[in-house]
Amino acid sequence: MTKEQISPVKDQNYDLIHVLQMSLQHIWKLDTYIADAESRGDTELATWFRKMQENNRKAGEQGKKMLMSRLQEEMS
């Protein structure tokens, strides 16, 4: 059984910011994986990586909007 990790910062937006950062980082990193797959002629894998990249892009946009809304709410 694994021990559940606890967020190091007790802030309502910490997890959102962390996941948003990871999502945006994955978009960038998947460019490398796409290029690697294409260089090997593996179009199936390259296509799948592109789909994953688009999912991360959508999640990143949703996360940015959510964060902006929450921060604006806190400021008012």
PDB file with SEQRES, HELIX, SHEET and CRYST1 records, atoms N, CA, C and O in Angstrom:
SEQRES   1 A   76  MET THR LYS GLU GLN ILE SER PRO VAL LYS ASP GLN ASN          
SEQRES   2 A   76  TYR ASP LEU ILE HIS VAL LEU GLN MET SER LEU GLN HIS          
SEQRES   3 A   76  ILE TRP LYS LEU ASP THR TYR ILE ALA ASP ALA GLU SER          
SEQRES   4 A   76  ARG GLY ASP THR GLU LEU ALA THR TRP PHE ARG LYS MET          
SEQRES   5 A   76  GLN GLU ASN ASN ARG LYS ALA GLY GLU GLN GLY LYS LYS          
SEQRES   6 A   76  MET LEU MET SER ARG LEU GLN GLU GLU MET SER                  
HELIX    1 AA1 TYR A   14  SER A   39  1                                  26    
HELIX    2 AA2 THR A   43  MET A   75  1                                  33    
CRYST1    1.000    1.000    1.000  90.00  90.00  90.00 P 1           1          
ATOM      1  N   MET A   1       0.840  -1.174   0.000  1.00  0.00           N  
ATOM      2  CA  MET A   1       0.000   0.000   0.000  1.00  0.00           C  
ATOM      3  C   MET A   1       0.891   1.245   0.000  1.00  0.00           C  
ATOM      4  O   MET A   1       1.843   1.335   0.775  1.00  0.00           O  
ATOM      5  N   THR A   2       0.577   2.192  -0.864  1.00  0.00           N  
ATOM      6  CA  THR A   2       1.381   3.408  -0.932  1.00  0.00           C  
ATOM      7  C   THR A   2       0.778   4.495  -0.073  1.00  0.00           C  
ATOM      8  O   THR A   2      -0.438   4.594   0.092  1.00  0.00           O  
ATOM      9  N   LYS A   3       1.649   5.292   0.459  1.00  0.00           N  
ATOM     10  CA  LYS A   3       1.216   6.414   1.286  1.00  0.00           C  
ATOM     11  C   LYS A   3       0.784   7.562   0.377  1.00  0.00           C  
ATOM     12  O   LYS A   3       1.510   7.938  -0.543  1.00  0.00           O  
ATOM     13  N   GLU A   4      -0.383   8.107   0.633  1.00  0.00           N  
ATOM     14  CA  GLU A   4      -0.895   9.212  -0.165  1.00  0.00           C  
ATOM     15  C   GLU A   4      -0.091  10.470   0.120  1.00  0.00           C  
ATOM     16  O   GLU A   4       0.141  10.822   1.276  1.00  0.00           O  
ATOM     17  N   GLN A   5       0.335  11.152  -0.955  1.00  0.00           N  
ATOM     18  CA  GLN A   5       1.088  12.379  -0.780  1.00  0.00           C  
ATOM     19  C   GLN A   5       0.140  13.515  -0.413  1.00  0.00           C  
ATOM     20  O   GLN A   5      -0.992  13.590  -0.891  1.00  0.00           O  
ATOM     21  N   ILE A   6       0.625  14.369   0.428  1.00  0.00           N  
ATOM     22  CA  ILE A   6      -0.148  15.524   0.868  1.00  0.00           C  
ATOM     23  C   ILE A   6       0.451  16.760   0.235  1.00  0.00           C  
ATOM     24  O   ILE A   6       1.670  16.915   0.179  1.00  0.00           O  
ATOM     25  N   SER A   7      -0.421  17.645  -0.246  1.00  0.00           N  
ATOM     26  CA  SER A   7       0.035  18.884  -0.864  1.00  0.00           C  
ATOM     27  C   SER A   7       0.900  19.662   0.128  1.00  0.00           C  
ATOM     28  O   SER A   7       0.501  19.849   1.277  1.00  0.00           O  
ATOM     29  N   PRO A   8       2.098  20.125  -0.310  1.00  0.00           N  
ATOM     30  CA  PRO A   8       2.990  20.830   0.607  1.00  0.00           C  
ATOM     31  C   PRO A   8       2.495  22.226   0.985  1.00  0.00           C  
ATOM     32  O   PRO A   8       2.939  22.801   1.978  1.00  0.00           O  
ATOM     33  N   VAL A   9       1.578  22.763   0.191  1.00  0.00           N  
ATOM     34  CA  VAL A   9       1.071  24.101   0.457  1.00  0.00           C  
ATOM     35  C   VAL A   9      -0.437  24.006   0.651  1.00  0.00           C  
ATOM     36  O   VAL A   9      -1.141  23.436  -0.182  1.00  0.00           O  
ATOM     37  N   LYS A  10      -0.921  24.555   1.731  1.00  0.00           N  
ATOM     38  CA  LYS A  10      -2.352  24.521   2.010  1.00  0.00           C  
ATOM     39  C   LYS A  10      -3.006  25.767   1.426  1.00  0.00           C  
ATOM     40  O   LYS A  10      -3.379  26.695   2.144  1.00  0.00           O  
ATOM     41  N   ASP A  11      -3.132  25.757   0.103  1.00  0.00           N  
ATOM     42  CA  ASP A  11      -3.734  26.868  -0.622  1.00  0.00           C  
ATOM     43  C   ASP A  11      -4.717  26.264  -1.621  1.00  0.00           C  
ATOM     44  O   ASP A  11      -4.414  25.270  -2.280  1.00  0.00           O  
ATOM     45  N   GLN A  12      -5.868  26.860  -1.723  1.00  0.00           N  
ATOM     46  CA  GLN A  12      -6.898  26.268  -2.581  1.00  0.00           C  
ATOM     47  C   GLN A  12      -6.501  26.215  -4.055  1.00  0.00           C  
ATOM     48  O   GLN A  12      -7.053  25.410  -4.804  1.00  0.00           O  
ATOM     49  N   ASN A  13      -5.573  27.040  -4.482  1.00  0.00           N  
ATOM     50  CA  ASN A  13      -5.177  27.065  -5.882  1.00  0.00           C  
ATOM     51  C   ASN A  13      -3.865  26.339  -6.182  1.00  0.00           C  
ATOM     52  O   ASN A  13      -3.479  26.212  -7.345  1.00  0.00           O  
ATOM     53  N   TYR A  14      -3.191  25.871  -5.161  1.00  0.00           N  
ATOM     54  CA  TYR A  14      -1.887  25.233  -5.369  1.00  0.00           C  
ATOM     55  C   TYR A  14      -1.976  24.045  -6.321  1.00  0.00           C  
ATOM     56  O   TYR A  14      -1.206  23.958  -7.277  1.00  0.00           O  
ATOM     57  N   ASP A  15      -2.901  23.138  -6.067  1.00  0.00           N  
ATOM     58  CA  ASP A  15      -3.023  21.947  -6.913  1.00  0.00           C  
ATOM     59  C   ASP A  15      -3.395  22.328  -8.336  1.00  0.00           C  
ATOM     60  O   ASP A  15      -2.889  21.735  -9.289  1.00  0.00           O  
ATOM     61  N   LEU A  16      -4.275  23.313  -8.491  1.00  0.00           N  
ATOM     62  CA  LEU A  16      -4.660  23.776  -9.818  1.00  0.00           C  
ATOM     63  C   LEU A  16      -3.451  24.325 -10.567  1.00  0.00           C  
ATOM     64  O   LEU A  16      -3.246  23.998 -11.736  1.00  0.00           O  
ATOM     65  N   ILE A  17      -2.664  25.139  -9.916  1.00  0.00           N  
ATOM     66  CA  ILE A  17      -1.466  25.713 -10.545  1.00  0.00           C  
ATOM     67  C   ILE A  17      -0.483  24.615 -10.919  1.00  0.00           C  
ATOM     68  O   ILE A  17       0.095  24.646 -12.006  1.00  0.00           O  
ATOM     69  N   HIS A  18      -0.288  23.654 -10.040  1.00  0.00           N  
ATOM     70  CA  HIS A  18       0.650  22.566 -10.292  1.00  0.00           C  
ATOM     71  C   HIS A  18       0.213  21.719 -11.496  1.00  0.00           C  
ATOM     72  O   HIS A  18       1.024  21.413 -12.370  1.00  0.00           O  
ATOM     73  N   VAL A  19      -1.054  21.349 -11.537  1.00  0.00           N  
ATOM     74  CA  VAL A  19      -1.551  20.532 -12.639  1.00  0.00           C  
ATOM     75  C   VAL A  19      -1.535  21.327 -13.946  1.00  0.00           C  
ATOM     76  O   VAL A  19      -1.247  20.769 -15.005  1.00  0.00           O  
ATOM     77  N   LEU A  20      -1.837  22.605 -13.880  1.00  0.00           N  
ATOM     78  CA  LEU A  20      -1.771  23.459 -15.056  1.00  0.00           C  
ATOM     79  C   LEU A  20      -0.342  23.506 -15.600  1.00  0.00           C  
ATOM     80  O   LEU A  20      -0.134  23.398 -16.808  1.00  0.00           O  
ATOM     81  N   GLN A  21       0.616  23.662 -14.733  1.00  0.00           N  
ATOM     82  CA  GLN A  21       2.027  23.686 -15.143  1.00  0.00           C  
ATOM     83  C   GLN A  21       2.418  22.364 -15.798  1.00  0.00           C  
ATOM     84  O   GLN A  21       3.096  22.354 -16.824  1.00  0.00           O  
ATOM     85  N   MET A  22       1.993  21.257 -15.209  1.00  0.00           N  
ATOM     86  CA  MET A  22       2.320  19.940 -15.773  1.00  0.00           C  
ATOM     87  C   MET A  22       1.681  19.764 -17.145  1.00  0.00           C  
ATOM     88  O   MET A  22       2.305  19.226 -18.059  1.00  0.00           O  
ATOM     89  N   SER A  23       0.453  20.210 -17.289  1.00  0.00           N  
ATOM     90  CA  SER A  23      -0.244  20.097 -18.561  1.00  0.00           C  
ATOM     91  C   SER A  23       0.474  20.879 -19.656  1.00  0.00           C  
ATOM     92  O   SER A  23       0.662  20.380 -20.765  1.00  0.00           O  
ATOM     93  N   LEU A  24       0.869  22.098 -19.337  1.00  0.00           N  
ATOM     94  CA  LEU A  24       1.575  22.931 -20.313  1.00  0.00           C  
ATOM     95  C   LEU A  24       2.955  22.364 -20.627  1.00  0.00           C  
ATOM     96  O   LEU A  24       3.415  22.450 -21.765  1.00  0.00           O  
ATOM     97  N   GLN A  25       3.613  21.791 -19.635  1.00  0.00           N  
ATOM     98  CA  GLN A  25       4.918  21.170 -19.859  1.00  0.00           C  
ATOM     99  C   GLN A  25       4.784  19.946 -20.774  1.00  0.00           C  
ATOM    100  O   GLN A  25       5.645  19.706 -21.620  1.00  0.00           O  
ATOM    101  N   HIS A  26       3.721  19.186 -20.607  1.00  0.00           N  
ATOM    102  CA  HIS A  26       3.510  18.010 -21.446  1.00  0.00           C  
ATOM    103  C   HIS A  26       3.302  18.405 -22.902  1.00  0.00           C  
ATOM    104  O   HIS A  26       3.736  17.686 -23.802  1.00  0.00           O  
ATOM    105  N   ILE A  27       2.646  19.537 -23.150  1.00  0.00           N  
ATOM    106  CA  ILE A  27       2.473  20.006 -24.529  1.00  0.00           C  
ATOM    107  C   ILE A  27       3.840  20.170 -25.180  1.00  0.00           C  
ATOM    108  O   ILE A  27       4.072  19.698 -26.293  1.00  0.00           O  
ATOM    109  N   TRP A  28       4.725  20.833 -24.482  1.00  0.00           N  
ATOM    110  CA  TRP A  28       6.068  21.083 -24.993  1.00  0.00           C  
ATOM    111  C   TRP A  28       6.842  19.772 -25.178  1.00  0.00           C  
ATOM    112  O   TRP A  28       7.483  19.572 -26.210  1.00  0.00           O  
ATOM    113  N   LYS A  29       6.784  18.892 -24.193  1.00  0.00           N  
ATOM    114  CA  LYS A  29       7.543  17.642 -24.237  1.00  0.00           C  
ATOM    115  C   LYS A  29       7.032  16.715 -25.337  1.00  0.00           C  
ATOM    116  O   LYS A  29       7.818  15.993 -25.951  1.00  0.00           O  
ATOM    117  N   LEU A  30       5.733  16.730 -25.589  1.00  0.00           N  
ATOM    118  CA  LEU A  30       5.180  15.862 -26.627  1.00  0.00           C  
ATOM    119  C   LEU A  30       5.688  16.224 -28.019  1.00  0.00           C  
ATOM    120  O   LEU A  30       5.694  15.374 -28.910  1.00  0.00           O  
ATOM    121  N   ASP A  31       6.115  17.476 -28.223  1.00  0.00           N  
ATOM    122  CA  ASP A  31       6.740  17.832 -29.503  1.00  0.00           C  
ATOM    123  C   ASP A  31       7.942  16.935 -29.784  1.00  0.00           C  
ATOM    124  O   ASP A  31       8.145  16.491 -30.913  1.00  0.00           O  
ATOM    125  N   THR A  32       8.725  16.677 -28.757  1.00  0.00           N  
ATOM    126  CA  THR A  32       9.898  15.807 -28.895  1.00  0.00           C  
ATOM    127  C   THR A  32       9.470  14.382 -29.230  1.00  0.00           C  
ATOM    128  O   THR A  32      10.047  13.749 -30.113  1.00  0.00           O  
ATOM    129  N   TYR A  33       8.467  13.884 -28.531  1.00  0.00           N  
ATOM    130  CA  TYR A  33       8.008  12.520 -28.767  1.00  0.00           C  
ATOM    131  C   TYR A  33       7.416  12.366 -30.172  1.00  0.00           C  
ATOM    132  O   TYR A  33       7.608  11.340 -30.824  1.00  0.00           O  
ATOM    133  N   ILE A  34       6.697  13.393 -30.631  1.00  0.00           N  
ATOM    134  CA  ILE A  34       6.130  13.365 -31.985  1.00  0.00           C  
ATOM    135  C   ILE A  34       7.257  13.298 -33.019  1.00  0.00           C  
ATOM    136  O   ILE A  34       7.215  12.491 -33.947  1.00  0.00           O  
ATOM    137  N   ALA A  35       8.250  14.148 -32.845  1.00  0.00           N  
ATOM    138  CA  ALA A  35       9.381  14.162 -33.770  1.00  0.00           C  
ATOM    139  C   ALA A  35      10.110  12.817 -33.758  1.00  0.00           C  
ATOM    140  O   ALA A  35      10.508  12.320 -34.812  1.00  0.00           O  
ATOM    141  N   ASP A  36      10.286  12.228 -32.577  1.00  0.00           N  
ATOM    142  CA  ASP A  36      10.947  10.921 -32.477  1.00  0.00           C  
ATOM    143  C   ASP A  36      10.157   9.854 -33.231  1.00  0.00           C  
ATOM    144  O   ASP A  36      10.730   9.066 -33.983  1.00  0.00           O  
ATOM    145  N   ALA A  37       8.846   9.833 -33.029  1.00  0.00           N  
ATOM    146  CA  ALA A  37       8.005   8.832 -33.695  1.00  0.00           C  
ATOM    147  C   ALA A  37       8.044   9.025 -35.211  1.00  0.00           C  
ATOM    148  O   ALA A  37       8.151   8.059 -35.967  1.00  0.00           O  
ATOM    149  N   GLU A  38       7.954  10.279 -35.642  1.00  0.00           N  
ATOM    150  CA  GLU A  38       7.990  10.551 -37.077  1.00  0.00           C  
ATOM    151  C   GLU A  38       9.330  10.158 -37.695  1.00  0.00           C  
ATOM    152  O   GLU A  38       9.373   9.646 -38.814  1.00  0.00           O  
ATOM    153  N   SER A  39      10.411  10.394 -36.976  1.00  0.00           N  
ATOM    154  CA  SER A  39      11.729  10.038 -37.512  1.00  0.00           C  
ATOM    155  C   SER A  39      11.886   8.525 -37.667  1.00  0.00           C  
ATOM    156  O   SER A  39      12.684   8.058 -38.480  1.00  0.00           O  
ATOM    157  N   ARG A  40      11.127   7.770 -36.890  1.00  0.00           N  
ATOM    158  CA  ARG A  40      11.140   6.309 -36.998  1.00  0.00           C  
ATOM    159  C   ARG A  40      10.068   5.798 -37.964  1.00  0.00           C  
ATOM    160  O   ARG A  40       9.958   4.597 -38.211  1.00  0.00           O  
ATOM    161  N   GLY A  41       9.274   6.742 -38.510  1.00  0.00           N  
ATOM    162  CA  GLY A  41       8.217   6.350 -39.438  1.00  0.00           C  
ATOM    163  C   GLY A  41       6.984   5.776 -38.758  1.00  0.00           C  
ATOM    164  O   GLY A  41       6.167   5.124 -39.408  1.00  0.00           O  
ATOM    165  N   ASP A  42       6.839   6.009 -37.462  1.00  0.00           N  
ATOM    166  CA  ASP A  42       5.713   5.471 -36.698  1.00  0.00           C  
ATOM    167  C   ASP A  42       4.590   6.515 -36.647  1.00  0.00           C  
ATOM    168  O   ASP A  42       4.438   7.248 -35.669  1.00  0.00           O  
ATOM    169  N   THR A  43       3.815   6.556 -37.726  1.00  0.00           N  
ATOM    170  CA  THR A  43       2.750   7.565 -37.807  1.00  0.00           C  
ATOM    171  C   THR A  43       1.634   7.311 -36.802  1.00  0.00           C  
ATOM    172  O   THR A  43       1.007   8.254 -36.320  1.00  0.00           O  
ATOM    173  N   GLU A  44       1.383   6.045 -36.483  1.00  0.00           N  
ATOM    174  CA  GLU A  44       0.343   5.722 -35.502  1.00  0.00           C  
ATOM    175  C   GLU A  44       0.680   6.356 -34.144  1.00  0.00           C  
ATOM    176  O   GLU A  44      -0.172   6.979 -33.511  1.00  0.00           O  
ATOM    177  N   LEU A  45       1.922   6.187 -33.714  1.00  0.00           N  
ATOM    178  CA  LEU A  45       2.340   6.736 -32.427  1.00  0.00           C  
ATOM    179  C   LEU A  45       2.378   8.263 -32.474  1.00  0.00           C  
ATOM    180  O   LEU A  45       1.972   8.920 -31.515  1.00  0.00           O  
ATOM    181  N   ALA A  46       2.858   8.827 -33.569  1.00  0.00           N  
ATOM    182  CA  ALA A  46       2.902  10.283 -33.710  1.00  0.00           C  
ATOM    183  C   ALA A  46       1.482  10.866 -33.633  1.00  0.00           C  
ATOM    184  O   ALA A  46       1.265  11.896 -32.995  1.00  0.00           O  
ATOM    185  N   THR A  47       0.532  10.211 -34.278  1.00  0.00           N  
ATOM    186  CA  THR A  47      -0.862  10.659 -34.246  1.00  0.00           C  
ATOM    187  C   THR A  47      -1.409  10.594 -32.832  1.00  0.00           C  
ATOM    188  O   THR A  47      -2.091  11.515 -32.383  1.00  0.00           O  
ATOM    189  N   TRP A  48      -1.111   9.510 -32.130  1.00  0.00           N  
ATOM    190  CA  TRP A  48      -1.584   9.374 -30.754  1.00  0.00           C  
ATOM    191  C   TRP A  48      -0.980  10.450 -29.862  1.00  0.00           C  
ATOM    192  O   TRP A  48      -1.680  11.024 -29.028  1.00  0.00           O  
ATOM    193  N   PHE A  49       0.316  10.730 -30.026  1.00  0.00           N  
ATOM    194  CA  PHE A  49       0.954  11.802 -29.256  1.00  0.00           C  
ATOM    195  C   PHE A  49       0.304  13.154 -29.561  1.00  0.00           C  
ATOM    196  O   PHE A  49       0.129  13.973 -28.658  1.00  0.00           O  
ATOM    197  N   ARG A  50      -0.051  13.391 -30.819  1.00  0.00           N  
ATOM    198  CA  ARG A  50      -0.724  14.655 -31.166  1.00  0.00           C  
ATOM    199  C   ARG A  50      -2.086  14.781 -30.463  1.00  0.00           C  
ATOM    200  O   ARG A  50      -2.468  15.859 -30.010  1.00  0.00           O  
ATOM    201  N   LYS A  51      -2.798  13.663 -30.385  1.00  0.00           N  
ATOM    202  CA  LYS A  51      -4.086  13.675 -29.676  1.00  0.00           C  
ATOM    203  C   LYS A  51      -3.877  13.982 -28.199  1.00  0.00           C  
ATOM    204  O   LYS A  51      -4.629  14.752 -27.602  1.00  0.00           O  
ATOM    205  N   MET A  52      -2.850  13.374 -27.618  1.00  0.00           N  
ATOM    206  CA  MET A  52      -2.537  13.650 -26.213  1.00  0.00           C  
ATOM    207  C   MET A  52      -2.162  15.121 -26.033  1.00  0.00           C  
ATOM    208  O   MET A  52      -2.554  15.757 -25.055  1.00  0.00           O  
ATOM    209  N   GLN A  53      -1.405  15.649 -26.982  1.00  0.00           N  
ATOM    210  CA  GLN A  53      -0.976  17.039 -26.924  1.00  0.00           C  
ATOM    211  C   GLN A  53      -2.199  17.969 -26.989  1.00  0.00           C  
ATOM    212  O   GLN A  53      -2.271  18.954 -26.254  1.00  0.00           O  
ATOM    213  N   GLU A  54      -3.146  17.655 -27.861  1.00  0.00           N  
ATOM    214  CA  GLU A  54      -4.355  18.475 -27.975  1.00  0.00           C  
ATOM    215  C   GLU A  54      -5.182  18.398 -26.689  1.00  0.00           C  
ATOM    216  O   GLU A  54      -5.734  19.403 -26.243  1.00  0.00           O  
ATOM    217  N   ASN A  55      -5.266  17.209 -26.098  1.00  0.00           N  
ATOM    218  CA  ASN A  55      -5.977  17.075 -24.812  1.00  0.00           C  
ATOM    219  C   ASN A  55      -5.327  17.947 -23.741  1.00  0.00           C  
ATOM    220  O   ASN A  55      -6.020  18.609 -22.967  1.00  0.00           O  
ATOM    221  N   ASN A  56      -4.010  17.944 -23.700  1.00  0.00           N  
ATOM    222  CA  ASN A  56      -3.296  18.777 -22.727  1.00  0.00           C  
ATOM    223  C   ASN A  56      -3.486  20.257 -23.024  1.00  0.00           C  
ATOM    224  O   ASN A  56      -3.580  21.073 -22.108  1.00  0.00           O  
ATOM    225  N   ARG A  57      -3.542  20.599 -24.304  1.00  0.00           N  
ATOM    226  CA  ARG A  57      -3.758  21.996 -24.691  1.00  0.00           C  
ATOM    227  C   ARG A  57      -5.143  22.460 -24.206  1.00  0.00           C  
ATOM    228  O   ARG A  57      -5.277  23.549 -23.648  1.00  0.00           O  
ATOM    229  N   LYS A  58      -6.158  21.634 -24.422  1.00  0.00           N  
ATOM    230  CA  LYS A  58      -7.514  21.965 -23.975  1.00  0.00           C  
ATOM    231  C   LYS A  58      -7.566  22.072 -22.447  1.00  0.00           C  
ATOM    232  O   LYS A  58      -8.152  23.007 -21.902  1.00  0.00           O  
ATOM    233  N   ALA A  59      -6.953  21.114 -21.770  1.00  0.00           N  
ATOM    234  CA  ALA A  59      -6.927  21.140 -20.308  1.00  0.00           C  
ATOM    235  C   ALA A  59      -6.186  22.369 -19.805  1.00  0.00           C  
ATOM    236  O   ALA A  59      -6.593  22.983 -18.818  1.00  0.00           O  
ATOM    237  N   GLY A  60      -5.105  22.728 -20.477  1.00  0.00           N  
ATOM    238  CA  GLY A  60      -4.354  23.921 -20.094  1.00  0.00           C  
ATOM    239  C   GLY A  60      -5.185  25.180 -20.225  1.00  0.00           C  
ATOM    240  O   GLY A  60      -5.158  26.041 -19.346  1.00  0.00           O  
ATOM    241  N   GLU A  61      -5.924  25.293 -21.318  1.00  0.00           N  
ATOM    242  CA  GLU A  61      -6.789  26.465 -21.513  1.00  0.00           C  
ATOM    243  C   GLU A  61      -7.885  26.515 -20.458  1.00  0.00           C  
ATOM    244  O   GLU A  61      -8.180  27.581 -19.916  1.00  0.00           O  
ATOM    245  N   GLN A  62      -8.486  25.374 -20.165  1.00  0.00           N  
ATOM    246  CA  GLN A  62      -9.514  25.320 -19.126  1.00  0.00           C  
ATOM    247  C   GLN A  62      -8.931  25.695 -17.768  1.00  0.00           C  
ATOM    248  O   GLN A  62      -9.547  26.438 -17.003  1.00  0.00           O  
ATOM    249  N   GLY A  63      -7.757  25.185 -17.479  1.00  0.00           N  
ATOM    250  CA  GLY A  63      -7.109  25.470 -16.207  1.00  0.00           C  
ATOM    251  C   GLY A  63      -6.753  26.938 -16.060  1.00  0.00           C  
ATOM    252  O   GLY A  63      -6.917  27.513 -14.984  1.00  0.00           O  
ATOM    253  N   LYS A  64      -6.260  27.557 -17.144  1.00  0.00           N  
ATOM    254  CA  LYS A  64      -5.926  28.982 -17.089  1.00  0.00           C  
ATOM    255  C   LYS A  64      -7.172  29.821 -16.826  1.00  0.00           C  
ATOM    256  O   LYS A  64      -7.134  30.764 -16.036  1.00  0.00           O  
ATOM    257  N   LYS A  65      -8.276  29.478 -17.489  1.00  0.00           N  
ATOM    258  CA  LYS A  65      -9.529  30.218 -17.275  1.00  0.00           C  
ATOM    259  C   LYS A  65     -10.019  30.049 -15.835  1.00  0.00           C  
ATOM    260  O   LYS A  65     -10.457  31.006 -15.198  1.00  0.00           O  
ATOM    261  N   MET A  66      -9.936  28.818 -15.339  1.00  0.00           N  
ATOM    262  CA  MET A  66     -10.375  28.553 -13.976  1.00  0.00           C  
ATOM    263  C   MET A  66      -9.517  29.316 -12.973  1.00  0.00           C  
ATOM    264  O   MET A  66     -10.040  29.901 -12.024  1.00  0.00           O  
ATOM    265  N   LEU A  67      -8.215  29.312 -13.178  1.00  0.00           N  
ATOM    266  CA  LEU A  67      -7.312  30.018 -12.272  1.00  0.00           C  
ATOM    267  C   LEU A  67      -7.574  31.516 -12.312  1.00  0.00           C  
ATOM    268  O   LEU A  67      -7.619  32.167 -11.268  1.00  0.00           O  
ATOM    269  N   MET A  68      -7.748  32.063 -13.503  1.00  0.00           N  
ATOM    270  CA  MET A  68      -8.006  33.490 -13.628  1.00  0.00           C  
ATOM    271  C   MET A  68      -9.300  33.863 -12.894  1.00  0.00           C  
ATOM    272  O   MET A  68      -9.347  34.862 -12.176  1.00  0.00           O  
ATOM    273  N   SER A  69     -10.317  33.076 -13.077  1.00  0.00           N  
ATOM    274  CA  SER A  69     -11.592  33.330 -12.413  1.00  0.00           C  
ATOM    275  C   SER A  69     -11.451  33.286 -10.891  1.00  0.00           C  
ATOM    276  O   SER A  69     -11.982  34.142 -10.183  1.00  0.00           O  
ATOM    277  N   ARG A  70     -10.738  32.291 -10.404  1.00  0.00           N  
ATOM    278  CA  ARG A  70     -10.550  32.159  -8.955  1.00  0.00           C  
ATOM    279  C   ARG A  70      -9.733  33.318  -8.381  1.00  0.00           C  
ATOM    280  O   ARG A  70     -10.049  33.841  -7.312  1.00  0.00           O  
ATOM    281  N   LEU A  71      -8.689  33.712  -9.096  1.00  0.00           N  
ATOM    282  CA  LEU A  71      -7.859  34.824  -8.605  1.00  0.00           C  
ATOM    283  C   LEU A  71      -8.622  36.140  -8.642  1.00  0.00           C  
ATOM    284  O   LEU A  71      -8.487  36.957  -7.731  1.00  0.00           O  
ATOM    285  N   GLN A  72      -9.425  36.358  -9.683  1.00  0.00           N  
ATOM    286  CA  GLN A  72     -10.235  37.566  -9.747  1.00  0.00           C  
ATOM    287  C   GLN A  72     -11.249  37.593  -8.618  1.00  0.00           C  
ATOM    288  O   GLN A  72     -11.503  38.641  -8.024  1.00  0.00           O  
ATOM    289  N   GLU A  73     -11.826  36.436  -8.324  1.00  0.00           N  
ATOM    290  CA  GLU A  73     -12.785  36.336  -7.224  1.00  0.00           C  
ATOM    291  C   GLU A  73     -12.137  36.661  -5.882  1.00  0.00           C  
ATOM    292  O   GLU A  73     -12.738  37.330  -5.041  1.00  0.00           O  
ATOM    293  N   GLU A  74     -10.922  36.189  -5.689  1.00  0.00           N  
ATOM    294  CA  GLU A  74     -10.203  36.464  -4.441  1.00  0.00           C  
ATOM    295  C   GLU A  74      -9.867  37.941  -4.309  1.00  0.00           C  
ATOM    296  O   GLU A  74      -9.819  38.468  -3.197  1.00  0.00           O  
ATOM    297  N   MET A  75      -9.636  38.613  -5.428  1.00  0.00           N  
ATOM    298  CA  MET A  75      -9.247  40.024  -5.389  1.00  0.00           C  
ATOM    299  C   MET A  75     -10.444  40.952  -5.157  1.00  0.00           C  
ATOM    300  O   MET A  75     -10.268  42.109  -4.775  1.00  0.00           O  
ATOM    301  N   SER A  76     -11.646  40.451  -5.384  1.00  0.00           N  
ATOM    302  CA  SER A  76     -12.817  41.332  -5.223  1.00  0.00           C  
ATOM    303  C   SER A  76     -13.426  41.231  -3.853  1.00  0.00           C  
ATOM    304  O   SER A  76     -14.413  41.907  -3.564  1.00  0.00           O  
TER     305      SER A  76                                                      
END                                                                             
